[in-house]
Amino acid sequence: MHFVTAKSRQRPQGGALPVSFTTALFEGLAPDGDLYVPESVPRWTRDDLERLPSMTMGEIGTRMLLPFVGEDLDGAHLASLVHEALNFDIPLVPVKPGVYALELFHGPTLAFKDVGARVMARLMAALHDGGEPLTILAATSGDTGGAVAHAFHDIPHTRVVVLYPKGLVSPTQEAQLTMFNSEATNVRAYAVAGSFDDCQRLTKAAFANRDLSRRVRLTSANSINVGRLLPQMVYYAHAAAQLAARGVDTGAAVFSTPSGNFGNLTAGVMAARVGIGIRGFVAATNVNDVVPAYLTTGRFEPRASIPTVANAMDVGNPSNFDRLMWLYGGDLDAMRRDITGSRHRDEEVLATIRAVHDEHGYLLDPHSAIAYLGLAGQSAPGVFLATAHPAKFAEIVEPVIGRRVEMPAPLVQALATKRRILELDARLEAVQEIVGHESFVDE
């Protein structure tokens, strides 16, 4: 399987040449700044789809990823690393009749980003040529950075630099981001004086800087990297398998995905393309609703992000929109047939957290609440992606429900770790300086 760029259909004579999975994985972005996509999304056989309800998550992950990486990594090695990475549960939990939560927060950082980050880290370790170390540069609006930091902590031949918006992540998110800053490790997180969009702009500028790329082997761990994106297809199939095991017609199910940078939704659409039974998707957002607005107006108009209680979704210019356009060939009507937009204000989110807790005994974090809201008006069955443990947003959730949220052990550990905050100006020169360091040990 070769990989091309998302905009190659728009400029077939001027796009980047097709590359291998390994090249796409380690480059992150194509030389022209575009996002890599697979040349095709191979459909599963009828036998594979019939076996889906009896497959383990590790088996699903291996089957899902093999067509994309199989030329670069043998099946046995892939199966081993997928089973190692996905060593936690992703249960489908009934919340009310016909509505299910896909709980993606049982990994080490209690957020869905653990799935993609842990698989990606192991793919990079397996495919590294033993030469120059990698420097992984990632922007985060909250959960990505913590997941990447944990996934790559102590992975050989790698250094990790995470940029997050100062003052715009939750206390628990910052604790998980910075818990390695005080150690002589391969991971550093920096609080940038700006928004997530500034962090993302700086990472893209760093990748495009030829002088920096000559000095440092630089790659990304955001969902702009196919190594993070492709593993997210796995849990859509795993959810469909669990629905089928319950006797639910998966082809009738709508999936509501809380969306910020839109990698999660893109992965869902790709899972549907391989044949996983999904009736449609809801792109559920907070007030940063440029994609739902596009579905309504046909105009994609990025803008500055607005801070909300669902901070991991505060994205005003989602990178993965280009991949959605690639999947649909720019056909707005085709996209509208599969995806419905849903926009929700903070007051709706908080009211939903309270109502679902009081009426159904189920506790949502703000992002999962937006996904739950996305199913309003949809016919059953519906699956909403619960993307983070509510304890990660205790300062928002606890006043709403009037009680303390039990803190899982990973958060207790992160919060107990001595905090070292490293601050950074929102300038490319500042990023170049830290990325250009040979190590973090002597800081």
N, C-alpha and C positions, 0 to 999 in steps of 0.2 A: 504493500500500500504506500503510495506517495502522497505528499501533502503539498497543497497549493495555497494561494492566499485568498482571503474572503472576497477581495475585489477583483480577482482575476477574470471573472465573467464580464466585468465592466470594461476591462482593458486587456483582452486576450493576447495582444501583441506586445504589451509593455509590462506585464506582471512578472514577479519573480519566478524562476524556474522551479519545477517540482523537486521536492527534497524527500529524504527518508524520514521516518518517525524520529530516529535519533537526532537528526539535524534539527528538526522542528522543535523537539524537546529541549535541546541545549541552546538553541538560538532564542527561543521565546517568541520574539517578533521576527518577521522576515526582514531582510536588509532594507526594503523600501518602507518599513514601518507598518506593514499590514499584518493582520492576524492569519495564522495558518489554520487551514481546515483540511480534512481528508478529501481526496479526490472523489470519493463516493462513500455512502453509508450502506454497507452490504446488509441485505435482508437475511434474517435467520431462516433456516429451513423449517418446514412443517414439523419435522421430528423434534427439533430444538424447542419450538414453541409449545409442543405438546408435553415435553418433559419439564418445562419451566416450573410448574407448581411443586415438583419434587426436588428441585435443585437447591443446594445450599447457596448462601450468598457468595462464598468463595468460588463455587462452580459457575455461578452467574457471572461474576466478575471476570473470570478467566475466559469464558465464552464471549463476553461482550468485548473485551480488549484485544483478543487474539487476532482478529482481522486487521487491526490497526498497527500492531507491534510485532506480529508474527514473523516478519522477514528479518527483524533485528534481534529477536529474543525467542528462544525455543519455548514450547508450550509448558514443559515441566518447570522451567525456571520462572516463567510468568505465573504459573499456578502457585508456586511456593511463595513468591513475594506478595501476591494478592491475598492469600490466606493469612500471611503474617501481618499485612497492613490492616485488613478488615477483620480484626480479632475481637470485635465488639458487636453487640446486637443492634439491629435497626428494626424495632418492632412496629407493627401496624396496630394501633390502639383505637378501639371504638370509643367515640366521645358522646355521640347520640345516634339514634337510628339512622343508618345510611351515611354517616359522616365519620371518617377515620383520620387519626393523626398518624403520619409517618414520622416516628421519633428519630431524628437524625442527630441527637445530642448525647449519645452514650459513649462517644470516643473520649480521648484523654483531655481535650480542651472543651468538651461539652457543646460542640457546635458542628454543623454539617460540613464545615470546611475540613474537618479531620479526614473525611473520606478521600477527597481529591489530594490533599497535601501528603497523607501517609503513603498512598500509592505512588505519587509522583516522586517522593524522596527515594523510595526503593527502586523505582525505574531508573532514576539518575545514578544511583549507586551501582546498579547492575550494568548499565550501559556506559559508564565513564571509562575513558580509555587509559586511565592511569597517568595522564600527563598533567597539564596545568590545572590547578584547582579552579573550581567554579565559584563565582561570586553571584549569589542569588539576591536580586533586588526586588522587593515587593512593596506595593502600596496597600494599605488596609484602611477600611472604614470601621473596623472593630474586630471581627472574628478571624479574618484571613490571616492576619499577622501572627496571632497566637498559635493557630494551627500550623502555620509554616515553621515558626520557631521550634515548636515541639517536634514536628515531623523530621526536621533536619538537624536537630540537636545531636551532636556527636556523629553525624553521618560523615564518613571520610571524604576528603577532597572537596569539601564545600565550606563556604563562608556565607552567612546570611545577613542582609541588611534590610530591616523593615522600617518603612516610613508610615507614621500614623498622625492624624490631625490633633494637635495639642488642645486638650480640654474638651474634645468632642468624642471621646470614647468613655465607656462606663468605667468605674473604679475597678471592677473585676476584670474587664477587658485589658485595662492598662497593667494590672498586676500580672496577668498571663503574658502580656507583650514584653514586660521588662524584667521578668524573673531571672533571665539569664544574663542581664547586663552587669551584674556584680561578680560574675564568675569569669575565669579565663577559659571561655568557650568560643565556639565558632559562630555565635549568634549575637546580634546587636539590634535593638529597636530604638528609633529616634522620634521624638515628639516634634513635628514640623509646625511652625507658626503659620497655619493656614487651614484650609478645608481638605477633605478627601480628594476633591478634584485637583487641588494643588499637588498633593502627594502623587496622584496618578500622572499629572502633567510632568512632574519632575522625573518619574521613572521612565516615561516615554522619551523624554529629552535625553536622559542618560543613555538609553539604548541606541538612540540615533547619533550620539556623539562619537565620531570616528576616532578621535584621539584617545578617549577612554577605552573604547573597544580594542584598541591596539595594545593597551597596557594591562587590561583585565579581561578575563574570560567571563563575560557577563550574561546572565539569563534571568528569567522571571519565574515566580511561583504564583502569580495571580492567575485568575481564570483566563487571562489572555494567552496563557500557555496551554497547549493541547494536553500536556501531561497532567494538568489539574482538571481540565474540562472533561476529558473522556471518561475518567472513573465515575463522574457524577451520573452517567447513564445507568450505572449499576443499580442504584437504589430505586429507580423507577421500575426496573424489571423486578427487583426484589419485592416491591410493594405489590405489583401485579401478581406475582407468585403467591403472596399471602392472601390477596383477595380471592384468587382462584381456589386456594385451599379452603377458604370459607364458603365456597359455593357461589361467589359473587361473579357476575359477568363482567370481566375486566374491560371488555370493549364498550361498556356503558359508563365507565368511570371517568369523571372529570378530575384533573389534578390542579390544585391551586398552589402556585409557587410564589412565595414572597420574593420580590425582585428588586435588585439595586443595580448591579453591573450586568445582569441578565445572563451570566454563564449558567446558572442553575436551570433556567427555563430553556436555554439553548440545548443543554444536555437532555432535557426531557423530550424536546421535539425530536432530537436525534434517536432517542430510545424508541419513540413511536415509529420512526422511519425504519428501524430494524424489524419491526413487526410486533412490538409489545402492545397489548391491547389497551389503548387509551382513547377515550372519545374526544377529549379536548383539554385545553389548558386555560387557566386564568392567570394573567400577568397581574398579580396583586402588588400594588405599590403604596407608599405613603404619598405625601404631596409632591414628591419628586417623580412626576408622572409623565416623563417625556415619551415613553413608549405607549402607554394607554392613550395619550393625546395623539400620537401618530396613528394608532388604530382608528381613532375617531375622525381625524382631519386629513390624514394622508401626508402630513408635514412633520418631518423630524427636526425639532428645534431644541438643541441642547441649551442649557442655561445653568447658572450658578446653583449649586445645591442648597437646600434649605434644611437646617438642623431640625430633627424630630426625635421622638422617643424611640423610634426604630432606627438607630443611628447607622447600623450596618447597611441600610438601604438608602442612605442620604447621598445619592449619586445623580448628578445633573447631566452627565454625558456618558452613558453606559457603553463601554468598549464593545461588548458582545452584540450590540445591535447590528454591526457589520456581518456577524455570523448568521444572525437571524435572516438578514437580507439575502445572504448566500443560500441558505436553506430553501428560501421561497423564491429565489431568482428575481427578487424585487417585486414579486406579485402581491400587492396589498390585499386584494380580494382573497387570495389563497391563504394568506396569513390570518385574515379575519375569520375564515372558516374554522381555523384550528384554535385561535387564541382570542380570548376576551380580556379587555382591560378592566381593572378595578382599582379605584383610587380612594384612600382613606385618611382622614384627619386624625390628629392625636387624640382628640376627645372621643372619637369612635373607638379607637384602639383601647383606651383605658376603660371605657364602658364595657367593651367586649371581654376584656380580661376579668372584670368583676362579674359579669353575667354568666360567663361559662363556668367560672369557679363556683358561683352560688347555685346555679341550676343543674350543673352536670358533674361537679366535683373534679373538674379538670383544670389544671393551671397552665396558662399560656405565658410565654414571653411576648414582648411587643411585636416582634417579627412574625411569630407564629400566629398571633392574633390577627394580623393583617391577612395572612393566608386563610385563616378561618373565615374572616369577613368576605373574602373573595368567593366563597361558595354560596353566599346568600343569593337566593333566586335561582340557583342551579338545581337541577333534578338529581336525586340520589341515584347511584352512590357517588360520593365525593371524597377525595383524599386531599388533605392539606398538609403541606410540608412543615413540620415543627422543627425549625432549624437551629434553635438554641435553648438550653436549659433556662428556665425562668430565674434561677438563682444568679445567673450572670447579669441580670438586670433587677436585682433585689431592690435597689433604691427607687425603681419605678413601680415594681409589682407590689411590694409590701404595703405601701400606703393605700393602694387600691383595694386590696383584699382584707386589710386590717389585721394581718398576722405576719410573723416571720416566715421566711422561706427556708427550708432546710438546706444547708450548704453542703454540696457533695465534696468528698475528700480532695479532688484535684483543685477546687477553688480555695478550700481551706489552706492547702499547701502554698498556692500562689499568693494568697493574701498575707500569709505569715512570712513570706520571703522578704528580706530587706530590699526596699525599693531604691533603684538608682535610675533617675530620669535623665536621659540624654536629650538635649534640645538642639534643634537645627533650624536655620533660616530657610525659607522657601526659595532658595536660589540653586541653580544647577551647579554653580561653583562649589557650594557647600556639600552637595551630594557627591560631586567628583572627588572632593578631598577625602571623605570617609570611605568611599568605595575603593579608592586607590590605595588604601592601607594594605600592607601585606598580611597583617594579622591584627587581632584585637587585644592580644595578650598584654602588650606593653602600654596600653592606654592609661 
